[in-house]
Amino acid sequence: MYIAQNILDAVNEWLTPSFDNETQVAIKELMTTSPKELEDSFYKNLEFGTGGMRGVMGVGNNRINKYTLGKNTQGLSNYMKSVFPGQNLKVVIAYDCRHNSQTLAKVVADVFSANGIQVYLFSDLRPTPELSFALKYLGCQCGIVLTASHNPPEYNGYKVYWEDGGQIVPPQDGEIIQAIESLNYDQINFSANENLIQYIDTEIDEAFAKSSVENASFNTSAAAKDNLNIVFTSLHGTSIMSVPGTLEKAGYKNVNIVPEQAKPDGNFPTVKSPNPEEPEALTMALALADKLNADIVVGTDPDCDRLGVAVRNNEGKMILLNGNQTMILMTAFLLEQWKKAGKINGKQFVGSTIVSTPMILELATAYGVECKVGLTGFKWIAKMIKDFPELQFIGGGEESFGFMVGDAVRDKDAVAATLLICEIAAQAKAKGSSVYNTLLQYYVDFGFYKEHLISLTKKGKEGLAEINQMMVSLRENPLKEINGQRVVMVEDYKSSIAKNLFTNGEETMAVPKSDVLIYYTEDGSKICARPSGTEPKIKFYISVKTELDSVANFTKVEQELDEKIKNIIAAMQLN
């Protein structure tokens, strides 16, 4: 098999004495037994996406390993010194249940400490939102979490947070990448200063749990809490360290944990994917819920920033809510609580993203608060809090099963969100209603919006090229009609141009550039195309809407919207 010169150059660099013998042996084995894997391991550098750096573990510059993370950390150390000259620099590091996370976290700690930076390293795995909380609690300039969220077991990753507790955003991420790429691997300082590495645990845990309870509790009676039957699964991830304890601290005693999934395990042995967005991931939890006649099921992903929720419908069957539905439920509940407390005065806002349900805008308008809509990823919602200090942040969410309650954590947070959805469920049940009926009433009050996600996986170098070509085709040959409905508007976030296809008028969009296209049709449908920043996927987000005159007509109207979504998928050949 022919191997390009740039790949050979990269391979040869990794066969120098700057790399340990184990790494060199592994590379030589790939050269003789797996040339295609060798090419994929070296054909490019891992890049920062919407969730930082994430990739398959292994040798090479396109893999997660001690050298790629070491180079990241050396570059980040240099960057911190330039941004905070003369300051006592501090970082906090957390890691999840994935293979090698603990080892790689120590490597990262070693490099920071070798550069004279004080390191707070969690003594065991912790949820990602606790890292965001700890960063501000400890007064650090930077935080790192070793995680690949809900990716398959062979993945790991490196997410960078800044002093406000949120993930890095442009142009800062570009400046950090520049600092990293200016380095050679032999410039990494791996010689740890153990005196600068401090292990942390209980104090932060207790402060984090206390903050979660304060932010996500809303005067639910003890009787209502006792009457709510909860099933919870950590899906072999880090949430087992925080969610059960937080629920207990908040007064919820009837919490049933799926025992087979309670132990953290990077192989995720009981699921195909540890992603609560996938219905299969909650199979065991749903079975336990039926056995115990539970009211609600909550499952979190491995690093505990996303949550999946299932509730009983009016036939008594457990149904899975999607991320848009949980976001609507939580946002509407928060707005109602703020309204009851007399805290809404026009200086508040909620946050969302361009691929999430437009229904959030209807809620914000109804309650007299602003709704700020940013690019995909919670780093943009966190940035809103920083950019608009004159406004109070109530909460924010996105369609990919993430929600943030208040601003104590500046990232999606399944700890506080789990407590919040339990508050909603407990209060609804105490009134003789349910989460399900609450949602249906929102559809009557604010309009019936329904969303659907198509996710196409395209792996490796060839897959990336295919995804890029799909986006080129959609840009160069824009659709004029979808499912018999004329396209009214096309928003291209790569060019920052929104074009009205009826008038040919163009407007410049005041948002950072991103490889996203959104089509709007004359009947109010919205179709968004977006390559994932962290996975080998291209995603199509479809949103349709209509009016719902009564809860009694929900099933009939939902079928009409399902048919519309089905026709859009067929029209765009996304089957």
C-alpha positions as CSV (number, residue, x, y, z in Angstrom):
1,M,0.0,0.0,0.0
2,Y,1.3,3.5,-1.0
3,I,1.9,5.8,2.0
4,A,2.0,9.5,1.4
5,Q,5.2,11.4,2.2
6,N,3.6,13.6,4.8
7,I,2.5,10.5,6.7
8,L,5.9,8.9,6.5
9,D,7.4,12.2,7.8
10,A,5.1,12.1,10.8
11,V,5.8,8.4,11.4
12,N,9.5,9.0,11.3
13,E,9.3,11.8,13.9
14,W,7.5,9.4,16.3
15,L,10.4,6.9,15.8
16,T,12.9,9.3,17.3
17,P,14.2,9.1,21.0
18,S,11.6,11.8,22.0
19,F,9.1,8.9,22.1
20,D,9.3,5.9,24.4
21,N,10.1,2.5,23.3
22,E,6.6,1.1,23.8
23,T,5.3,3.8,21.4
24,Q,7.9,3.0,18.8
25,V,7.3,-0.7,18.9
26,A,3.5,-0.1,18.4
27,I,4.2,2.1,15.4
28,K,6.5,-0.5,13.8
29,E,3.8,-3.1,14.2
30,L,1.3,-0.9,12.5
31,M,3.7,-0.4,9.6
32,T,3.9,-4.1,9.0
33,T,0.4,-5.3,9.9
34,S,-2.0,-2.4,9.5
35,P,-0.9,0.2,7.0
36,K,-4.4,1.6,6.7
37,E,-4.7,2.1,10.4
38,L,-1.2,3.7,10.3
39,E,-2.4,6.2,7.7
40,D,-5.5,7.1,9.8
41,S,-3.3,7.5,12.9
42,F,-0.9,10.0,11.3
43,Y,-2.7,11.7,8.3
44,K,-3.7,14.7,10.4
45,N,-3.5,16.3,13.9
46,L,-6.4,15.8,16.2
47,E,-8.4,19.1,16.2
48,F,-10.5,21.0,18.7
49,G,-14.2,20.7,17.9
50,T,-17.4,21.8,19.7
51,G,-16.3,19.7,22.8
52,G,-12.6,20.2,22.8
53,M,-10.3,17.4,21.5
54,R,-11.7,13.9,21.2
55,G,-10.5,10.8,19.4
56,V,-9.5,7.2,19.3
57,M,-6.8,6.2,21.7
58,G,-3.5,4.9,20.2
59,V,-0.2,6.0,18.8
60,G,0.1,8.9,16.4
61,N,-0.7,12.5,16.0
62,N,-4.4,11.7,15.1
63,R,-4.9,9.7,18.3
64,I,-5.3,10.4,22.0
65,N,-2.1,9.5,23.9
66,K,0.4,10.9,26.4
67,Y,2.2,12.8,23.6
68,T,-0.7,14.5,21.9
69,L,-2.2,15.4,25.3
70,G,1.3,16.3,26.6
71,K,1.8,18.7,23.7
72,N,-1.7,20.2,24.2
73,T,-0.8,20.8,27.9
74,Q,2.7,22.2,27.1
75,G,1.1,24.6,24.6
76,L,-1.6,25.5,27.0
77,S,0.9,26.2,29.8
78,N,2.9,28.5,27.5
79,Y,-0.4,30.3,26.5
80,M,-1.5,30.7,30.2
81,K,1.8,32.3,31.0
82,S,1.4,34.8,28.2
83,V,-2.2,35.6,29.1
84,F,-1.7,35.9,32.9
85,P,1.8,37.3,33.2
86,G,3.1,37.4,36.8
87,Q,0.1,35.6,38.3
88,N,0.1,32.4,40.3
89,L,-1.4,30.0,37.8
90,K,-3.8,27.3,38.9
91,V,-5.5,24.5,37.0
92,V,-8.0,21.9,38.1
93,I,-8.2,18.5,36.4
94,A,-11.0,15.9,36.4
95,Y,-11.4,12.6,34.5
96,D,-14.1,10.1,33.8
97,C,-14.4,6.3,33.7
98,R,-12.8,5.7,30.3
99,H,-9.8,3.5,29.8
100,N,-6.6,5.4,30.5
101,S,-8.4,8.5,31.8
102,Q,-6.7,8.3,35.2
103,T,-3.3,7.7,33.7
104,L,-3.7,10.5,31.1
105,A,-5.0,12.9,33.8
106,K,-1.8,12.4,35.7
107,V,0.3,13.0,32.6
108,V,-1.5,16.3,32.1
109,A,-1.0,17.2,35.7
110,D,2.7,16.3,35.4
111,V,3.2,18.7,32.5
112,F,1.4,21.6,34.1
113,S,3.3,21.1,37.3
114,A,6.6,20.8,35.4
115,N,5.8,24.3,34.0
116,G,5.4,25.7,37.5
117,I,1.6,25.7,37.5
118,Q,-0.4,24.7,40.7
119,V,-2.5,21.6,39.9
120,Y,-5.7,20.5,41.7
121,L,-6.3,16.9,40.6
122,F,-9.4,14.9,41.6
123,S,-8.4,11.8,43.4
124,D,-11.0,9.7,41.6
125,L,-13.4,10.0,38.6
126,R,-15.9,12.9,38.8
127,P,-18.7,14.3,36.6
128,T,-17.7,17.0,34.1
129,P,-20.0,19.6,35.6
130,E,-18.2,19.3,38.9
131,L,-15.0,20.3,37.0
132,S,-16.7,23.5,35.8
133,F,-17.9,24.2,39.4
134,A,-14.5,23.4,40.9
135,L,-12.7,25.7,38.5
136,K,-14.6,28.8,39.9
137,Y,-14.7,27.5,43.5
138,L,-10.9,27.1,43.6
139,G,-10.2,30.4,41.6
140,C,-8.3,28.6,38.8
141,Q,-7.6,30.1,35.4
142,C,-8.1,26.9,33.6
143,G,-9.6,23.5,33.9
144,I,-9.2,20.2,32.0
145,V,-11.4,17.1,32.0
146,L,-10.4,13.9,30.4
147,T,-13.5,12.5,28.8
148,A,-15.0,11.4,25.5
149,S,-18.6,11.8,26.7
150,H,-20.8,9.1,25.2
151,N,-18.4,8.0,22.4
152,P,-17.5,4.3,22.0
153,P,-15.0,2.7,24.4
154,E,-12.0,3.2,22.2
155,Y,-12.3,7.0,22.5
156,N,-11.0,9.5,25.0
157,G,-10.7,13.3,25.0
158,Y,-9.5,16.6,26.5
159,K,-11.8,19.4,27.2
160,V,-10.5,22.9,28.1
161,Y,-12.3,25.3,30.4
162,W,-11.4,28.9,31.2
163,E,-11.6,31.0,34.3
164,D,-15.3,31.8,34.0
165,G,-16.0,28.0,34.2
166,G,-17.0,27.7,30.5
167,Q,-15.3,25.9,27.7
168,I,-13.0,27.9,25.5
169,V,-14.5,29.6,22.5
170,P,-13.1,31.4,19.4
171,P,-10.8,33.2,19.0
172,Q,-9.2,31.8,22.1
173,D,-9.3,28.2,20.9
174,G,-7.4,29.3,17.8
175,E,-4.8,31.0,19.9
176,I,-4.3,27.9,22.0
177,I,-4.1,25.7,19.0
178,Q,-1.5,28.1,17.5
179,A,0.5,27.8,20.8
180,I,0.3,24.0,20.6
181,E,1.2,23.7,16.9
182,S,4.2,26.0,17.3
183,L,5.8,23.2,19.5
184,N,7.8,20.1,18.7
185,Y,7.2,17.0,20.7
186,D,10.7,17.2,22.2
187,Q,9.7,20.5,23.9
188,I,7.1,18.8,26.2
189,N,8.3,19.0,29.8
190,F,7.0,15.7,31.4
191,S,9.2,16.1,34.6
192,A,6.5,16.5,37.3
193,N,6.9,18.8,40.3
194,E,4.9,16.7,42.7
195,N,4.9,19.6,45.2
196,L,2.6,21.5,42.9
197,I,0.0,18.6,42.5
198,Q,-2.7,18.6,45.2
199,Y,-5.4,15.9,45.2
200,I,-8.9,17.1,45.9
201,D,-12.2,15.3,46.7
202,T,-14.6,15.6,49.6
203,E,-14.6,19.4,50.1
204,I,-15.4,20.1,46.5
205,D,-18.0,17.3,46.4
206,E,-19.9,18.7,49.3
207,A,-19.8,22.3,47.9
208,F,-21.0,21.0,44.5
209,A,-23.9,19.0,45.9
210,K,-24.9,22.0,48.1
211,S,-24.9,24.3,45.1
212,S,-26.9,21.8,42.9
213,V,-29.6,21.5,45.6
214,E,-29.8,25.3,46.0
215,N,-30.1,25.9,42.2
216,A,-32.5,23.1,41.3
217,S,-34.9,22.9,44.3
218,F,-38.2,24.8,44.2
219,N,-40.3,24.3,47.3
220,T,-41.5,20.8,46.6
221,S,-43.2,19.3,49.7
222,A,-41.6,16.4,51.6
223,A,-44.7,14.4,50.9
224,A,-44.5,15.0,47.1
225,K,-40.8,13.9,47.2
226,D,-41.6,10.8,49.1
227,N,-44.4,10.0,46.7
228,L,-42.2,10.1,43.6
229,N,-40.8,6.7,42.5
230,I,-37.5,7.3,40.6
231,V,-35.3,4.9,38.6
232,F,-31.8,6.1,37.9
233,T,-28.9,4.7,35.9
234,S,-25.4,6.0,35.6
235,L,-24.7,3.8,32.5
236,H,-21.4,2.8,34.0
237,G,-20.3,6.4,34.2
238,T,-19.3,9.1,36.7
239,S,-22.7,10.3,37.8
240,I,-22.8,7.5,40.4
241,M,-20.4,9.8,42.3
242,S,-22.8,12.7,42.5
243,V,-26.4,12.2,41.4
244,P,-27.7,9.7,44.1
245,G,-26.1,11.8,46.9
246,T,-27.5,15.1,45.5
247,L,-31.0,13.6,45.3
248,E,-30.7,12.3,48.8
249,K,-29.5,15.7,50.0
250,A,-32.5,17.3,48.3
251,G,-34.9,14.9,50.1
252,Y,-35.6,12.3,47.5
253,K,-35.6,8.9,49.3
254,N,-37.3,6.7,46.7
255,V,-34.4,6.4,44.2
256,N,-33.8,3.0,42.6
257,I,-30.4,2.6,40.9
258,V,-30.0,0.0,38.1
259,P,-27.5,-2.3,39.9
260,E,-26.0,-3.8,36.7
261,Q,-25.0,-0.3,35.5
262,A,-23.9,1.3,38.7
263,K,-20.2,0.4,38.6
264,P,-18.1,2.7,36.5
265,D,-16.7,0.7,33.5
266,G,-15.1,2.1,30.4
267,N,-16.2,-0.9,28.4
268,F,-19.9,0.0,29.0
269,P,-20.7,-3.8,29.0
270,T,-24.5,-3.6,29.2
271,V,-25.1,-1.2,26.4
272,K,-24.2,-0.7,22.7
273,S,-23.7,2.9,23.3
274,P,-23.6,4.7,26.7
275,N,-25.6,7.6,25.2
276,P,-29.0,8.4,26.8
277,E,-30.0,9.9,23.4
278,E,-30.2,6.3,22.2
279,P,-33.4,4.5,23.4
280,E,-31.5,1.2,23.8
281,A,-29.3,2.7,26.5
282,L,-32.2,2.9,28.9
283,T,-33.6,-0.6,28.3
284,M,-32.6,-1.9,31.7
285,A,-33.8,1.2,33.5
286,L,-37.1,1.0,31.8
287,A,-37.5,-2.7,32.7
288,L,-36.8,-1.8,36.3
289,A,-39.2,1.0,36.2
290,D,-42.0,-1.3,35.0
291,K,-41.1,-3.8,37.7
292,L,-41.3,-1.1,40.4
293,N,-44.1,0.9,38.8
294,A,-41.8,4.0,38.8
295,D,-42.9,7.4,37.8
296,I,-39.8,8.6,36.1
297,V,-36.5,7.2,34.7
298,V,-33.3,9.2,34.4
299,G,-30.1,8.0,32.8
300,T,-26.9,10.0,32.3
301,D,-23.9,9.6,29.9
302,P,-20.4,8.6,31.1
303,D,-19.3,12.1,32.1
304,C,-22.7,13.1,33.5
305,D,-23.4,16.2,31.4
306,R,-26.3,14.8,29.4
307,L,-29.5,13.1,30.7
308,G,-32.2,11.0,29.1
309,V,-35.7,11.0,30.7
310,A,-38.6,8.6,30.4
311,V,-42.0,9.2,31.9
312,R,-45.4,7.5,31.9
313,N,-48.0,8.5,29.3
314,N,-51.7,8.4,29.8
315,E,-51.8,4.7,29.1
316,G,-49.3,4.0,31.8
317,K,-46.5,3.2,29.3
318,M,-43.0,4.5,29.8
319,I,-42.0,6.8,26.9
320,L,-38.7,8.4,26.2
321,L,-38.6,12.2,26.0
322,N,-36.2,13.8,23.5
323,G,-33.8,16.5,24.4
324,N,-36.0,19.3,23.0
325,Q,-38.9,18.1,25.2
326,T,-36.9,17.9,28.4
327,M,-35.5,21.4,27.6
328,I,-39.0,22.8,27.1
329,L,-40.2,21.2,30.4
330,M,-37.3,22.5,32.4
331,T,-37.3,26.0,30.9
332,A,-41.1,26.4,31.3
333,F,-40.9,25.2,34.9
334,L,-38.0,27.6,35.7
335,L,-39.8,30.5,34.1
336,E,-43.0,29.7,36.1
337,Q,-41.0,29.5,39.3
338,W,-39.2,32.8,38.6
339,K,-42.6,34.4,37.8
340,K,-44.2,33.1,41.0
341,A,-41.3,34.5,43.0
342,G,-41.7,38.0,41.3
343,K,-38.1,37.7,39.9
344,I,-38.9,38.5,36.2
345,N,-38.5,42.2,35.4
346,G,-37.2,42.1,31.7
347,K,-33.6,41.7,32.7
348,Q,-33.4,37.9,32.5
349,F,-32.7,35.5,29.7
350,V,-32.7,31.9,28.7
351,G,-30.3,30.3,26.3
352,S,-30.6,27.9,23.4
353,T,-28.8,26.8,20.2
354,I,-29.5,27.1,16.5
355,V,-30.3,23.4,16.1
356,S,-32.7,23.2,19.1
357,T,-36.5,23.6,19.1
358,P,-37.8,27.1,18.1
359,M,-40.5,26.5,20.8
360,I,-38.1,28.0,23.3
361,L,-38.6,31.4,21.7
362,E,-42.3,31.1,22.2
363,L,-41.8,30.4,25.9
364,A,-39.4,33.3,26.4
365,T,-41.8,35.7,24.7
366,A,-44.7,34.5,26.8
367,Y,-42.8,35.1,30.1
368,G,-41.2,38.4,29.1
369,V,-37.6,37.3,29.0
370,E,-35.0,37.3,26.3
371,C,-34.0,34.1,24.5
372,K,-30.4,34.2,23.2
373,V,-29.7,31.6,20.5
374,G,-26.1,30.6,19.8
375,L,-24.1,28.0,17.9
376,T,-24.3,24.3,18.8
377,G,-22.5,23.5,22.1
378,F,-22.9,24.6,25.6
379,K,-19.7,26.7,25.5
380,W,-21.8,29.2,23.5
381,I,-24.5,29.3,26.2
382,A,-21.8,29.8,28.9
383,K,-20.4,32.6,26.8
384,M,-23.8,34.4,26.8
385,I,-23.5,34.6,30.6
386,K,-20.1,36.2,30.3
387,D,-21.1,38.5,27.5
388,F,-24.3,39.8,29.1
389,P,-23.4,40.4,32.8
390,E,-26.3,42.9,33.1
391,L,-28.8,40.1,32.5
392,Q,-29.7,37.2,34.9
393,F,-29.4,33.7,33.4
394,I,-32.3,31.5,34.3
395,G,-31.4,28.4,32.4
396,G,-30.6,27.0,29.0
397,G,-30.6,23.8,27.0
398,E,-29.9,22.2,23.6
399,E,-31.5,19.3,21.8
400,S,-28.7,16.9,22.5
401,F,-30.0,16.1,26.0
402,G,-28.2,18.8,27.9
403,F,-29.5,21.5,30.3
404,M,-27.9,24.1,32.6
405,V,-29.8,25.4,35.7
406,G,-28.5,28.9,36.7
407,D,-24.8,29.8,36.3
408,A,-23.0,27.9,39.1
409,V,-21.9,25.4,36.5
410,R,-21.1,26.9,33.0
411,D,-21.7,23.7,31.1
412,K,-24.5,21.2,30.6
413,D,-25.1,19.6,34.0
414,A,-26.9,16.3,34.5
415,V,-26.6,16.6,38.3
416,A,-28.7,19.7,38.7
417,A,-30.9,18.8,35.7
418,T,-31.7,15.4,37.2
419,L,-32.9,17.1,40.4
420,L,-34.8,19.6,38.4
421,I,-36.8,17.1,36.4
422,C,-37.6,15.2,39.6
423,E,-38.9,18.5,41.1
424,I,-41.1,18.9,38.0
425,A,-42.4,15.3,38.3
426,A,-43.0,15.4,42.0
427,Q,-45.0,18.6,41.8
428,A,-47.0,17.5,38.8
429,K,-47.9,14.2,40.6
430,A,-48.9,16.0,43.8
431,K,-51.4,18.0,41.7
432,G,-52.9,14.8,40.2
433,S,-51.1,15.4,36.9
434,S,-47.9,14.1,35.3
435,V,-44.8,15.2,33.4
436,Y,-46.4,13.9,30.2
437,N,-49.6,15.9,30.6
438,T,-47.6,19.0,31.6
439,L,-45.8,18.7,28.2
440,L,-49.0,18.3,26.2
441,Q,-50.5,21.4,27.9
442,Y,-47.4,23.4,26.8
443,Y,-48.1,22.3,23.2
444,V,-51.6,23.7,23.5
445,D,-50.4,26.9,25.1
446,F,-47.3,27.6,23.0
447,G,-47.7,25.7,19.8
448,F,-46.9,22.0,18.9
449,Y,-43.3,21.7,17.8
450,K,-41.9,18.3,16.9
451,E,-38.2,17.6,16.1
452,H,-36.4,14.7,14.6
453,L,-32.6,14.0,14.2
454,I,-31.0,12.1,11.4
455,S,-27.4,11.2,12.2
456,L,-25.2,9.6,9.5
457,T,-21.9,8.1,10.6
458,K,-19.0,8.3,8.1
459,K,-15.8,7.0,9.6
460,G,-12.1,7.6,8.7
461,K,-10.5,9.8,6.1
462,E,-12.9,8.7,3.4
463,G,-15.9,9.5,5.6
464,L,-14.6,13.0,6.4
465,A,-14.3,13.7,2.6
466,E,-17.9,12.4,2.1
467,I,-19.3,14.6,4.8
468,N,-17.4,17.6,3.4
469,Q,-18.8,16.9,-0.1
470,M,-22.4,16.7,1.2
471,M,-22.0,20.2,2.7
472,V,-20.5,21.5,-0.5
473,S,-23.4,20.1,-2.5
474,L,-26.0,21.7,-0.2
475,R,-24.3,25.0,-0.5
476,E,-23.6,25.1,-4.2
477,N,-26.9,23.6,-5.2
478,P,-29.3,24.9,-2.5
479,L,-32.7,23.2,-2.3
480,K,-35.5,25.4,-3.6
481,E,-38.3,23.2,-2.3
482,I,-38.6,20.5,0.4
483,N,-41.7,18.3,0.6
484,G,-43.7,20.5,-1.7
485,Q,-43.0,23.6,0.4
486,R,-40.9,26.4,-1.0
487,V,-37.7,27.3,0.8
488,V,-38.1,30.8,2.2
489,M,-34.7,31.4,3.8
490,V,-31.2,29.7,3.8
491,E,-28.8,30.6,6.6
492,D,-25.2,29.7,5.9
493,Y,-23.2,30.0,9.1
494,K,-19.9,29.4,7.2
495,S,-20.4,32.5,5.1
496,S,-22.5,34.3,7.8
497,I,-25.0,35.1,5.1
498,A,-28.8,34.6,5.4
499,K,-30.5,34.7,2.0
500,N,-34.2,35.2,1.4
501,L,-35.0,33.1,-1.7
502,F,-38.2,35.0,-2.4
503,T,-36.6,38.4,-2.6
504,N,-32.9,37.4,-3.1
505,G,-32.1,39.8,-0.3
506,E,-29.1,38.9,1.9
507,E,-28.3,39.8,5.5
508,T,-25.1,39.3,7.4
509,M,-25.5,37.2,10.6
510,A,-23.7,38.5,13.7
511,V,-22.5,35.1,14.9
512,P,-19.2,33.3,14.7
513,K,-18.6,31.2,11.6
514,S,-19.5,27.5,11.7
515,D,-20.1,24.8,9.2
516,V,-23.9,24.8,9.5
517,L,-26.7,25.3,6.9
518,I,-30.3,25.9,7.9
519,Y,-33.3,25.8,5.5
520,Y,-36.6,27.4,6.4
521,T,-39.8,26.5,4.4
522,E,-43.0,28.5,4.0
523,D,-45.0,26.3,6.4
524,G,-42.6,27.0,9.2
525,S,-40.5,23.8,8.9
526,K,-36.8,24.1,9.7
527,I,-34.0,21.7,8.5
528,C,-30.4,22.1,9.7
529,A,-27.4,20.3,8.3
530,R,-24.3,20.2,10.5
531,P,-21.2,18.0,10.6
532,S,-20.4,17.0,14.2
533,G,-17.3,18.6,15.7
534,T,-16.5,15.6,17.9
535,E,-17.7,12.5,16.1
536,P,-17.4,11.2,12.5
537,K,-21.0,12.2,11.7
538,I,-23.2,14.6,9.8
539,K,-26.4,15.5,11.5
540,F,-29.7,16.7,10.0
541,Y,-32.1,18.4,12.5
542,I,-35.7,18.6,11.4
543,S,-38.3,20.8,13.1
544,V,-42.0,21.0,12.2
545,K,-44.9,22.8,13.9
546,T,-48.6,23.2,14.0
547,E,-51.4,24.3,16.4
548,L,-52.8,21.9,19.0
549,D,-56.3,23.0,20.1
550,S,-56.7,20.5,22.9
551,V,-54.8,17.8,24.7
552,A,-57.4,15.3,23.6
553,N,-56.3,15.8,19.9
554,F,-52.6,15.3,20.6
555,T,-52.3,11.8,19.1
556,K,-54.0,12.8,15.9
557,V,-52.0,15.9,15.4
558,E,-48.8,14.2,16.3
559,Q,-49.4,11.6,13.6
560,E,-49.7,14.5,11.1
561,L,-46.4,16.0,12.2
562,D,-44.7,12.5,12.0
563,E,-46.0,12.1,8.4
564,K,-44.6,15.6,7.6
565,I,-41.2,14.6,9.0
566,K,-41.2,11.3,7.1
567,N,-41.9,13.2,3.9
568,I,-39.1,15.7,4.5
569,I,-36.6,12.8,5.1
570,A,-37.7,11.1,1.8
571,A,-37.6,14.4,-0.1
572,M,-34.0,15.0,1.0
573,Q,-33.0,11.4,0.5
574,L,-31.8,11.0,4.1
575,N,-33.3,7.5,4.5
